[in-house]
Amino acid sequence: MGYGKFMTMALAALFSVGCASPDPPPPTKTVFDPLLQAEQRARDVQKTVDEHADATRKAVDTEERGDTAP
């Protein structure tokens, strides 16, 4: 009776260890990858446009006040 419990526990432990993967598989490409890349490029472009708009706005404000350019 003692061997049955021991073997059951040992087999459960070995099964758990045997099924574990050491590293996850690499992500697979999907049909949405080109769309996600285009969306990321658009966000990057918008970020650049916003930065330039802020710089221009600051320059115009500086000129309106009569301050010297930084």
mmCIF file of the N, C-alpha and C atoms, coordinates in Angstrom:
data_MODEL
# 
_entry.id   MODEL 
# 
loop_
_atom_site.group_PDB 
_atom_site.id 
_atom_site.type_symbol 
_atom_site.label_atom_id 
_atom_site.label_alt_id 
_atom_site.label_comp_id 
_atom_site.label_asym_id 
_atom_site.label_entity_id 
_atom_site.label_seq_id 
_atom_site.pdbx_PDB_ins_code 
_atom_site.Cartn_x 
_atom_site.Cartn_y 
_atom_site.Cartn_z 
_atom_site.occupancy 
_atom_site.B_iso_or_equiv 
_atom_site.pdbx_formal_charge 
_atom_site.auth_seq_id 
_atom_site.auth_comp_id 
_atom_site.auth_asym_id 
_atom_site.auth_atom_id 
_atom_site.pdbx_PDB_model_num 
ATOM 1   N N  . MET A 1 1  ? 0.817  -1.180 0.000   1.00 0.00 ? 1  MET A N  1 
ATOM 2   C CA . MET A 1 1  ? 0.000  0.000  0.000   1.00 0.00 ? 1  MET A CA 1 
ATOM 3   C C  . MET A 1 1  ? 0.865  1.249  0.000   1.00 0.00 ? 1  MET A C  1 
ATOM 4   N N  . GLY A 1 2  ? 1.979  1.258  0.689   1.00 0.00 ? 2  GLY A N  1 
ATOM 5   C CA . GLY A 1 2  ? 2.868  2.403  0.744   1.00 0.00 ? 2  GLY A CA 1 
ATOM 6   C C  . GLY A 1 2  ? 3.525  2.660  -0.598  1.00 0.00 ? 2  GLY A C  1 
ATOM 7   N N  . TYR A 1 3  ? 3.802  1.572  -1.343  1.00 0.00 ? 3  TYR A N  1 
ATOM 8   C CA . TYR A 1 3  ? 4.439  1.744  -2.650  1.00 0.00 ? 3  TYR A CA 1 
ATOM 9   C C  . TYR A 1 3  ? 3.486  2.369  -3.668  1.00 0.00 ? 3  TYR A C  1 
ATOM 10  N N  . GLY A 1 4  ? 2.213  2.090  -3.541  1.00 0.00 ? 4  GLY A N  1 
ATOM 11  C CA . GLY A 1 4  ? 1.224  2.633  -4.478  1.00 0.00 ? 4  GLY A CA 1 
ATOM 12  C C  . GLY A 1 4  ? 1.144  4.158  -4.368  1.00 0.00 ? 4  GLY A C  1 
ATOM 13  N N  . LYS A 1 5  ? 1.116  4.661  -3.145  1.00 0.00 ? 5  LYS A N  1 
ATOM 14  C CA . LYS A 1 5  ? 1.058  6.098  -2.947  1.00 0.00 ? 5  LYS A CA 1 
ATOM 15  C C  . LYS A 1 5  ? 2.349  6.761  -3.423  1.00 0.00 ? 5  LYS A C  1 
ATOM 16  N N  . PHE A 1 6  ? 3.474  6.095  -3.108  1.00 0.00 ? 6  PHE A N  1 
ATOM 17  C CA . PHE A 1 6  ? 4.764  6.637  -3.521  1.00 0.00 ? 6  PHE A CA 1 
ATOM 18  C C  . PHE A 1 6  ? 4.877  6.686  -5.047  1.00 0.00 ? 6  PHE A C  1 
ATOM 19  N N  . MET A 1 7  ? 4.460  5.620  -5.706  1.00 0.00 ? 7  MET A N  1 
ATOM 20  C CA . MET A 1 7  ? 4.552  5.574  -7.171  1.00 0.00 ? 7  MET A CA 1 
ATOM 21  C C  . MET A 1 7  ? 3.614  6.593  -7.813  1.00 0.00 ? 7  MET A C  1 
ATOM 22  N N  . THR A 1 8  ? 2.434  6.761  -7.224  1.00 0.00 ? 8  THR A N  1 
ATOM 23  C CA . THR A 1 8  ? 1.491  7.723  -7.773  1.00 0.00 ? 8  THR A CA 1 
ATOM 24  C C  . THR A 1 8  ? 2.058  9.136  -7.682  1.00 0.00 ? 8  THR A C  1 
ATOM 25  N N  . MET A 1 9  ? 2.635  9.462  -6.533  1.00 0.00 ? 9  MET A N  1 
ATOM 26  C CA . MET A 1 9  ? 3.215  10.785 -6.364  1.00 0.00 ? 9  MET A CA 1 
ATOM 27  C C  . MET A 1 9  ? 4.424  10.972 -7.265  1.00 0.00 ? 9  MET A C  1 
ATOM 28  N N  . ALA A 1 10 ? 5.244  9.940  -7.396  1.00 0.00 ? 10 ALA A N  1 
ATOM 29  C CA . ALA A 1 10 ? 6.431  10.035 -8.241  1.00 0.00 ? 10 ALA A CA 1 
ATOM 30  C C  . ALA A 1 10 ? 6.033  10.204 -9.707  1.00 0.00 ? 10 ALA A C  1 
ATOM 31  N N  . LEU A 1 11 ? 5.030  9.448  -10.156 1.00 0.00 ? 11 LEU A N  1 
ATOM 32  C CA . LEU A 1 11 ? 4.590  9.569  -11.542 1.00 0.00 ? 11 LEU A CA 1 
ATOM 33  C C  . LEU A 1 11 ? 3.976  10.947 -11.804 1.00 0.00 ? 11 LEU A C  1 
ATOM 34  N N  . ALA A 1 12 ? 3.233  11.476 -10.850 1.00 0.00 ? 12 ALA A N  1 
ATOM 35  C CA . ALA A 1 12 ? 2.654  12.807 -11.022 1.00 0.00 ? 12 ALA A CA 1 
ATOM 36  C C  . ALA A 1 12 ? 3.761  13.857 -11.123 1.00 0.00 ? 12 ALA A C  1 
ATOM 37  N N  . ALA A 1 13 ? 4.778  13.744 -10.288 1.00 0.00 ? 13 ALA A N  1 
ATOM 38  C CA . ALA A 1 13 ? 5.889  14.699 -10.325 1.00 0.00 ? 13 ALA A CA 1 
ATOM 39  C C  . ALA A 1 13 ? 6.665  14.578 -11.643 1.00 0.00 ? 13 ALA A C  1 
ATOM 40  N N  . LEU A 1 14 ? 6.940  13.362 -12.066 1.00 0.00 ? 14 LEU A N  1 
ATOM 41  C CA . LEU A 1 14 ? 7.665  13.165 -13.327 1.00 0.00 ? 14 LEU A CA 1 
ATOM 42  C C  . LEU A 1 14 ? 6.845  13.661 -14.520 1.00 0.00 ? 14 LEU A C  1 
ATOM 43  N N  . PHE A 1 15 ? 5.541  13.441 -14.496 1.00 0.00 ? 15 PHE A N  1 
ATOM 44  C CA . PHE A 1 15 ? 4.687  13.921 -15.571 1.00 0.00 ? 15 PHE A CA 1 
ATOM 45  C C  . PHE A 1 15 ? 4.714  15.445 -15.636 1.00 0.00 ? 15 PHE A C  1 
ATOM 46  N N  . SER A 1 16 ? 4.656  16.094 -14.484 1.00 0.00 ? 16 SER A N  1 
ATOM 47  C CA . SER A 1 16 ? 4.689  17.560 -14.452 1.00 0.00 ? 16 SER A CA 1 
ATOM 48  C C  . SER A 1 16 ? 6.010  18.091 -14.981 1.00 0.00 ? 16 SER A C  1 
ATOM 49  N N  . VAL A 1 17 ? 7.105  17.497 -14.594 1.00 0.00 ? 17 VAL A N  1 
ATOM 50  C CA . VAL A 1 17 ? 8.421  17.941 -15.044 1.00 0.00 ? 17 VAL A CA 1 
ATOM 51  C C  . VAL A 1 17 ? 8.615  17.637 -16.526 1.00 0.00 ? 17 VAL A C  1 
ATOM 52  N N  . GLY A 1 18 ? 8.108  16.507 -16.973 1.00 0.00 ? 18 GLY A N  1 
ATOM 53  C CA . GLY A 1 18 ? 8.269  16.117 -18.364 1.00 0.00 ? 18 GLY A CA 1 
ATOM 54  C C  . GLY A 1 18 ? 7.496  17.002 -19.322 1.00 0.00 ? 18 GLY A C  1 
ATOM 55  N N  . CYS A 1 19 ? 6.384  17.532 -18.890 1.00 0.00 ? 19 CYS A N  1 
ATOM 56  C CA . CYS A 1 19 ? 5.555  18.370 -19.756 1.00 0.00 ? 19 CYS A CA 1 
ATOM 57  C C  . CYS A 1 19 ? 5.997  19.831 -19.766 1.00 0.00 ? 19 CYS A C  1 
ATOM 58  N N  . ALA A 1 20 ? 6.816  20.225 -18.830 1.00 0.00 ? 20 ALA A N  1 
ATOM 59  C CA . ALA A 1 20 ? 7.251  21.619 -18.764 1.00 0.00 ? 20 ALA A CA 1 
ATOM 60  C C  . ALA A 1 20 ? 8.235  21.901 -19.891 1.00 0.00 ? 20 ALA A C  1 
ATOM 61  N N  . SER A 1 21 ? 8.067  23.038 -20.525 1.00 0.00 ? 21 SER A N  1 
ATOM 62  C CA . SER A 1 21 ? 8.951  23.441 -21.606 1.00 0.00 ? 21 SER A CA 1 
ATOM 63  C C  . SER A 1 21 ? 10.001 24.395 -21.049 1.00 0.00 ? 21 SER A C  1 
ATOM 64  N N  . PRO A 1 22 ? 11.292 24.221 -21.364 1.00 0.00 ? 22 PRO A N  1 
ATOM 65  C CA . PRO A 1 22 ? 12.317 25.100 -20.814 1.00 0.00 ? 22 PRO A CA 1 
ATOM 66  C C  . PRO A 1 22 ? 12.229 26.536 -21.342 1.00 0.00 ? 22 PRO A C  1 
ATOM 67  N N  . ASP A 1 23 ? 11.807 26.707 -22.585 1.00 0.00 ? 23 ASP A N  1 
ATOM 68  C CA . ASP A 1 23 ? 11.664 28.051 -23.128 1.00 0.00 ? 23 ASP A CA 1 
ATOM 69  C C  . ASP A 1 23 ? 10.408 28.093 -24.002 1.00 0.00 ? 23 ASP A C  1 
ATOM 70  N N  . PRO A 1 24 ? 9.716  29.200 -24.005 1.00 0.00 ? 24 PRO A N  1 
ATOM 71  C CA . PRO A 1 24 ? 8.487  29.289 -24.799 1.00 0.00 ? 24 PRO A CA 1 
ATOM 72  C C  . PRO A 1 24 ? 8.813  29.330 -26.281 1.00 0.00 ? 24 PRO A C  1 
ATOM 73  N N  . PRO A 1 25 ? 7.898  28.879 -27.103 1.00 0.00 ? 25 PRO A N  1 
ATOM 74  C CA . PRO A 1 25 ? 8.148  28.924 -28.547 1.00 0.00 ? 25 PRO A CA 1 
ATOM 75  C C  . PRO A 1 25 ? 8.141  30.361 -29.044 1.00 0.00 ? 25 PRO A C  1 
ATOM 76  N N  . PRO A 1 26 ? 8.855  30.629 -30.122 1.00 0.00 ? 26 PRO A N  1 
ATOM 77  C CA . PRO A 1 26 ? 8.881  31.999 -30.656 1.00 0.00 ? 26 PRO A CA 1 
ATOM 78  C C  . PRO A 1 26 ? 7.489  32.392 -31.144 1.00 0.00 ? 26 PRO A C  1 
ATOM 79  N N  . PRO A 1 27 ? 7.162  33.683 -31.064 1.00 0.00 ? 27 PRO A N  1 
ATOM 80  C CA . PRO A 1 27 ? 5.838  34.105 -31.519 1.00 0.00 ? 27 PRO A CA 1 
ATOM 81  C C  . PRO A 1 27 ? 5.689  33.899 -33.029 1.00 0.00 ? 27 PRO A C  1 
ATOM 82  N N  . THR A 1 28 ? 4.514  33.495 -33.406 1.00 0.00 ? 28 THR A N  1 
ATOM 83  C CA . THR A 1 28 ? 4.266  33.269 -34.828 1.00 0.00 ? 28 THR A CA 1 
ATOM 84  C C  . THR A 1 28 ? 3.737  34.549 -35.454 1.00 0.00 ? 28 THR A C  1 
ATOM 85  N N  . LYS A 1 29 ? 4.004  34.731 -36.731 1.00 0.00 ? 29 LYS A N  1 
ATOM 86  C CA . LYS A 1 29 ? 3.524  35.909 -37.443 1.00 0.00 ? 29 LYS A CA 1 
ATOM 87  C C  . LYS A 1 29 ? 2.037  35.730 -37.739 1.00 0.00 ? 29 LYS A C  1 
ATOM 88  N N  . THR A 1 30 ? 1.332  36.831 -37.662 1.00 0.00 ? 30 THR A N  1 
ATOM 89  C CA . THR A 1 30 ? -0.101 36.799 -37.958 1.00 0.00 ? 30 THR A CA 1 
ATOM 90  C C  . THR A 1 30 ? -0.395 37.710 -39.138 1.00 0.00 ? 30 THR A C  1 
ATOM 91  N N  . VAL A 1 31 ? -1.631 37.667 -39.590 1.00 0.00 ? 31 VAL A N  1 
ATOM 92  C CA . VAL A 1 31 ? -2.025 38.510 -40.711 1.00 0.00 ? 31 VAL A CA 1 
ATOM 93  C C  . VAL A 1 31 ? -2.127 39.969 -40.285 1.00 0.00 ? 31 VAL A C  1 
ATOM 94  N N  . PHE A 1 32 ? -2.139 40.238 -38.984 1.00 0.00 ? 32 PHE A N  1 
ATOM 95  C CA . PHE A 1 32 ? -2.267 41.597 -38.489 1.00 0.00 ? 32 PHE A CA 1 
ATOM 96  C C  . PHE A 1 32 ? -0.929 42.306 -38.323 1.00 0.00 ? 32 PHE A C  1 
ATOM 97  N N  . ASP A 1 33 ? 0.188  41.601 -38.468 1.00 0.00 ? 33 ASP A N  1 
ATOM 98  C CA . ASP A 1 33 ? 1.507  42.212 -38.289 1.00 0.00 ? 33 ASP A CA 1 
ATOM 99  C C  . ASP A 1 33 ? 1.733  43.430 -39.199 1.00 0.00 ? 33 ASP A C  1 
ATOM 100 N N  . PRO A 1 34 ? 1.441  43.369 -40.496 1.00 0.00 ? 34 PRO A N  1 
ATOM 101 C CA . PRO A 1 34 ? 1.645  44.567 -41.326 1.00 0.00 ? 34 PRO A CA 1 
ATOM 102 C C  . PRO A 1 34 ? 0.790  45.750 -40.864 1.00 0.00 ? 34 PRO A C  1 
ATOM 103 N N  . LEU A 1 35 ? -0.422 45.465 -40.411 1.00 0.00 ? 35 LEU A N  1 
ATOM 104 C CA . LEU A 1 35 ? -1.286 46.547 -39.941 1.00 0.00 ? 35 LEU A CA 1 
ATOM 105 C C  . LEU A 1 35 ? -0.752 47.157 -38.657 1.00 0.00 ? 35 LEU A C  1 
ATOM 106 N N  . LEU A 1 36 ? -0.247 46.326 -37.768 1.00 0.00 ? 36 LEU A N  1 
ATOM 107 C CA . LEU A 1 36 ? 0.305  46.829 -36.516 1.00 0.00 ? 36 LEU A CA 1 
ATOM 108 C C  . LEU A 1 36 ? 1.580  47.634 -36.762 1.00 0.00 ? 36 LEU A C  1 
ATOM 109 N N  . GLN A 1 37 ? 2.379  47.198 -37.722 1.00 0.00 ? 37 GLN A N  1 
ATOM 110 C CA . GLN A 1 37 ? 3.589  47.947 -38.057 1.00 0.00 ? 37 GLN A CA 1 
ATOM 111 C C  . GLN A 1 37 ? 3.231  49.302 -38.660 1.00 0.00 ? 37 GLN A C  1 
ATOM 112 N N  . ALA A 1 38 ? 2.225  49.335 -39.511 1.00 0.00 ? 38 ALA A N  1 
ATOM 113 C CA . ALA A 1 38 ? 1.799  50.603 -40.110 1.00 0.00 ? 38 ALA A CA 1 
ATOM 114 C C  . ALA A 1 38 ? 1.249  51.539 -39.036 1.00 0.00 ? 38 ALA A C  1 
ATOM 115 N N  . GLU A 1 39 ? 0.524  50.993 -38.080 1.00 0.00 ? 39 GLU A N  1 
ATOM 116 C CA . GLU A 1 39 ? -0.007 51.808 -36.994 1.00 0.00 ? 39 GLU A CA 1 
ATOM 117 C C  . GLU A 1 39 ? 1.123  52.396 -36.147 1.00 0.00 ? 39 GLU A C  1 
ATOM 118 N N  . GLN A 1 40 ? 2.148  51.594 -35.874 1.00 0.00 ? 40 GLN A N  1 
ATOM 119 C CA . GLN A 1 40 ? 3.286  52.078 -35.086 1.00 0.00 ? 40 GLN A CA 1 
ATOM 120 C C  . GLN A 1 40 ? 4.046  53.172 -35.839 1.00 0.00 ? 40 GLN A C  1 
ATOM 121 N N  . ARG A 1 41 ? 4.223  53.005 -37.153 1.00 0.00 ? 41 ARG A N  1 
ATOM 122 C CA . ARG A 1 41 ? 4.878  54.044 -37.948 1.00 0.00 ? 41 ARG A CA 1 
ATOM 123 C C  . ARG A 1 41 ? 4.076  55.333 -37.911 1.00 0.00 ? 41 ARG A C  1 
ATOM 124 N N  . ALA A 1 42 ? 2.753  55.210 -37.995 1.00 0.00 ? 42 ALA A N  1 
ATOM 125 C CA . ALA A 1 42 ? 1.903  56.405 -37.946 1.00 0.00 ? 42 ALA A CA 1 
ATOM 126 C C  . ALA A 1 42 ? 2.026  57.104 -36.596 1.00 0.00 ? 42 ALA A C  1 
ATOM 127 N N  . ARG A 1 43 ? 2.108  56.344 -35.516 1.00 0.00 ? 43 ARG A N  1 
ATOM 128 C CA . ARG A 1 43 ? 2.284  56.940 -34.186 1.00 0.00 ? 43 ARG A CA 1 
ATOM 129 C C  . ARG A 1 43 ? 3.632  57.651 -34.094 1.00 0.00 ? 43 ARG A C  1 
ATOM 130 N N  . ASP A 1 44 ? 4.671  57.048 -34.663 1.00 0.00 ? 44 ASP A N  1 
ATOM 131 C CA . ASP A 1 44 ? 5.990  57.685 -34.646 1.00 0.00 ? 44 ASP A CA 1 
ATOM 132 C C  . ASP A 1 44 ? 5.986  58.990 -35.441 1.00 0.00 ? 44 ASP A C  1 
ATOM 133 N N  . VAL A 1 45 ? 5.329  58.983 -36.591 1.00 0.00 ? 45 VAL A N  1 
ATOM 134 C CA . VAL A 1 45 ? 5.243  60.197 -37.407 1.00 0.00 ? 45 VAL A CA 1 
ATOM 135 C C  . VAL A 1 45 ? 4.467  61.268 -36.659 1.00 0.00 ? 45 VAL A C  1 
ATOM 136 N N  . GLN A 1 46 ? 3.361  60.884 -36.015 1.00 0.00 ? 46 GLN A N  1 
ATOM 137 C CA . GLN A 1 46 ? 2.567  61.853 -35.271 1.00 0.00 ? 46 GLN A CA 1 
ATOM 138 C C  . GLN A 1 46 ? 3.371  62.446 -34.114 1.00 0.00 ? 46 GLN A C  1 
ATOM 139 N N  . LYS A 1 47 ? 4.180  61.625 -33.477 1.00 0.00 ? 47 LYS A N  1 
ATOM 140 C CA . LYS A 1 47 ? 5.036  62.110 -32.385 1.00 0.00 ? 47 LYS A CA 1 
ATOM 141 C C  . LYS A 1 47 ? 6.023  63.148 -32.904 1.00 0.00 ? 47 LYS A C  1 
ATOM 142 N N  . THR A 1 48 ? 6.624  62.890 -34.067 1.00 0.00 ? 48 THR A N  1 
ATOM 143 C CA . THR A 1 48 ? 7.562  63.833 -34.668 1.00 0.00 ? 48 THR A CA 1 
ATOM 144 C C  . THR A 1 48 ? 6.860  65.138 -35.040 1.00 0.00 ? 48 THR A C  1 
ATOM 145 N N  . VAL A 1 49 ? 5.668  65.034 -35.615 1.00 0.00 ? 49 VAL A N  1 
ATOM 146 C CA . VAL A 1 49 ? 4.908  66.229 -35.995 1.00 0.00 ? 49 VAL A CA 1 
ATOM 147 C C  . VAL A 1 49 ? 4.568  67.045 -34.753 1.00 0.00 ? 49 VAL A C  1 
ATOM 148 N N  . ASP A 1 50 ? 4.154  66.378 -33.687 1.00 0.00 ? 50 ASP A N  1 
ATOM 149 C CA . ASP A 1 50 ? 3.821  67.081 -32.439 1.00 0.00 ? 50 ASP A CA 1 
ATOM 150 C C  . ASP A 1 50 ? 5.036  67.793 -31.844 1.00 0.00 ? 50 ASP A C  1 
ATOM 151 N N  . GLU A 1 51 ? 6.197  67.148 -31.915 1.00 0.00 ? 51 GLU A N  1 
ATOM 152 C CA . GLU A 1 51 ? 7.420  67.772 -31.398 1.00 0.00 ? 51 GLU A CA 1 
ATOM 153 C C  . GLU A 1 51 ? 7.760  69.036 -32.198 1.00 0.00 ? 51 GLU A C  1 
ATOM 154 N N  . HIS A 1 52 ? 7.649  68.956 -33.516 1.00 0.00 ? 52 HIS A N  1 
ATOM 155 C CA . HIS A 1 52 ? 7.935  70.119 -34.357 1.00 0.00 ? 52 HIS A CA 1 
ATOM 156 C C  . HIS A 1 52 ? 6.917  71.235 -34.128 1.00 0.00 ? 52 HIS A C  1 
ATOM 157 N N  . ALA A 1 53 ? 5.662  70.857 -33.920 1.00 0.00 ? 53 ALA A N  1 
ATOM 158 C CA . ALA A 1 53 ? 4.629  71.864 -33.664 1.00 0.00 ? 53 ALA A CA 1 
ATOM 159 C C  . ALA A 1 53 ? 4.895  72.576 -32.345 1.00 0.00 ? 53 ALA A C  1 
ATOM 160 N N  . ASP A 1 54 ? 5.313  71.829 -31.324 1.00 0.00 ? 54 ASP A N  1 
ATOM 161 C CA . ASP A 1 54 ? 5.645  72.443 -30.037 1.00 0.00 ? 54 ASP A CA 1 
ATOM 162 C C  . ASP A 1 54 ? 6.823  73.404 -30.169 1.00 0.00 ? 54 ASP A C  1 
ATOM 163 N N  . ALA A 1 55 ? 7.837  72.981 -30.921 1.00 0.00 ? 55 ALA A N  1 
ATOM 164 C CA . ALA A 1 55 ? 9.008  73.844 -31.111 1.00 0.00 ? 55 ALA A CA 1 
ATOM 165 C C  . ALA A 1 55 ? 8.623  75.121 -31.856 1.00 0.00 ? 55 ALA A C  1 
ATOM 166 N N  . THR A 1 56 ? 7.793  74.995 -32.877 1.00 0.00 ? 56 THR A N  1 
ATOM 167 C CA . THR A 1 56 ? 7.349  76.151 -33.635 1.00 0.00 ? 56 THR A CA 1 
ATOM 168 C C  . THR A 1 56 ? 6.502  77.081 -32.761 1.00 0.00 ? 56 THR A C  1 
ATOM 169 N N  . ARG A 1 57 ? 5.617  76.501 -31.975 1.00 0.00 ? 57 ARG A N  1 
ATOM 170 C CA . ARG A 1 57 ? 4.767  77.300 -31.088 1.00 0.00 ? 57 ARG A CA 1 
ATOM 171 C C  . ARG A 1 57 ? 5.609  78.076 -30.083 1.00 0.00 ? 57 ARG A C  1 
ATOM 172 N N  . LYS A 1 58 ? 6.628  77.442 -29.529 1.00 0.00 ? 58 LYS A N  1 
ATOM 173 C CA . LYS A 1 58 ? 7.513  78.124 -28.580 1.00 0.00 ? 58 LYS A CA 1 
ATOM 174 C C  . LYS A 1 58 ? 8.280  79.259 -29.267 1.00 0.00 ? 58 LYS A C  1 
ATOM 175 N N  . ALA A 1 59 ? 8.724  79.011 -30.504 1.00 0.00 ? 59 ALA A N  1 
ATOM 176 C CA . ALA A 1 59 ? 9.456  80.048 -31.237 1.00 0.00 ? 59 ALA A CA 1 
ATOM 177 C C  . ALA A 1 59 ? 8.554  81.242 -31.542 1.00 0.00 ? 59 ALA A C  1 
ATOM 178 N N  . VAL A 1 60 ? 7.319  80.986 -31.917 1.00 0.00 ? 60 VAL A N  1 
ATOM 179 C CA . VAL A 1 60 ? 6.388  82.070 -32.212 1.00 0.00 ? 60 VAL A CA 1 
ATOM 180 C C  . VAL A 1 60 ? 6.081  82.849 -30.939 1.00 0.00 ? 60 VAL A C  1 
ATOM 181 N N  . ASP A 1 61 ? 5.870  82.157 -29.833 1.00 0.00 ? 61 ASP A N  1 
ATOM 182 C CA . ASP A 1 61 ? 5.619  82.833 -28.564 1.00 0.00 ? 61 ASP A CA 1 
ATOM 183 C C  . ASP A 1 61 ? 6.785  83.714 -28.159 1.00 0.00 ? 61 ASP A C  1 
ATOM 184 N N  . THR A 1 62 ? 7.978  83.224 -28.364 1.00 0.00 ? 62 THR A N  1 
ATOM 185 C CA . THR A 1 62 ? 9.176  83.989 -28.031 1.00 0.00 ? 62 THR A CA 1 
ATOM 186 C C  . THR A 1 62 ? 9.276  85.247 -28.879 1.00 0.00 ? 62 THR A C  1 
ATOM 187 N N  . GLU A 1 63 ? 8.975  85.099 -30.174 1.00 0.00 ? 63 GLU A N  1 
ATOM 188 C CA . GLU A 1 63 ? 9.019  86.259 -31.077 1.00 0.00 ? 63 GLU A CA 1 
ATOM 189 C C  . GLU A 1 63 ? 7.945  87.289 -30.722 1.00 0.00 ? 63 GLU A C  1 
ATOM 190 N N  . GLU A 1 64 ? 6.772  86.812 -30.320 1.00 0.00 ? 64 GLU A N  1 
ATOM 191 C CA . GLU A 1 64 ? 5.695  87.740 -29.981 1.00 0.00 ? 64 GLU A CA 1 
ATOM 192 C C  . GLU A 1 64 ? 6.045  88.583 -28.738 1.00 0.00 ? 64 GLU A C  1 
ATOM 193 N N  . ARG A 1 65 ? 6.737  87.958 -27.799 1.00 0.00 ? 65 ARG A N  1 
ATOM 194 C CA . ARG A 1 65 ? 7.106  88.670 -26.579 1.00 0.00 ? 65 ARG A CA 1 
ATOM 195 C C  . ARG A 1 65 ? 8.326  89.575 -26.790 1.00 0.00 ? 65 ARG A C  1 
ATOM 196 N N  . GLY A 1 66 ? 9.008  89.400 -27.874 1.00 0.00 ? 66 GLY A N  1 
ATOM 197 C CA . GLY A 1 66 ? 10.196 90.218 -28.157 1.00 0.00 ? 66 GLY A CA 1 
ATOM 198 C C  . GLY A 1 66 ? 11.447 89.687 -27.494 1.00 0.00 ? 66 GLY A C  1 
ATOM 199 N N  . ASP A 1 67 ? 11.410 88.487 -26.975 1.00 0.00 ? 67 ASP A N  1 
ATOM 200 C CA . ASP A 1 67 ? 12.591 87.886 -26.372 1.00 0.00 ? 67 ASP A CA 1 
ATOM 201 C C  . ASP A 1 67 ? 13.553 87.448 -27.473 1.00 0.00 ? 67 ASP A C  1 
ATOM 202 N N  . THR A 1 68 ? 14.808 87.235 -27.057 1.00 0.00 ? 68 THR A N  1 
ATOM 203 C CA . THR A 1 68 ? 15.785 86.723 -28.022 1.00 0.00 ? 68 THR A CA 1 
ATOM 204 C C  . THR A 1 68 ? 15.586 85.221 -28.167 1.00 0.00 ? 68 THR A C  1 
ATOM 205 N N  . ALA A 1 69 ? 15.980 84.704 -29.298 1.00 0.00 ? 69 ALA A N  1 
ATOM 206 C CA . ALA A 1 69 ? 15.834 83.282 -29.562 1.00 0.00 ? 69 ALA A CA 1 
ATOM 207 C C  . ALA A 1 69 ? 16.727 82.476 -28.607 1.00 0.00 ? 69 ALA A C  1 
ATOM 208 N N  . PRO A 1 70 ? 16.222 81.362 -28.102 1.00 0.00 ? 70 PRO A N  1 
ATOM 209 C CA . PRO A 1 70 ? 17.020 80.547 -27.166 1.00 0.00 ? 70 PRO A CA 1 
ATOM 210 C C  . PRO A 1 70 ? 18.183 79.857 -27.815 1.00 0.00 ? 70 PRO A C  1 
# 
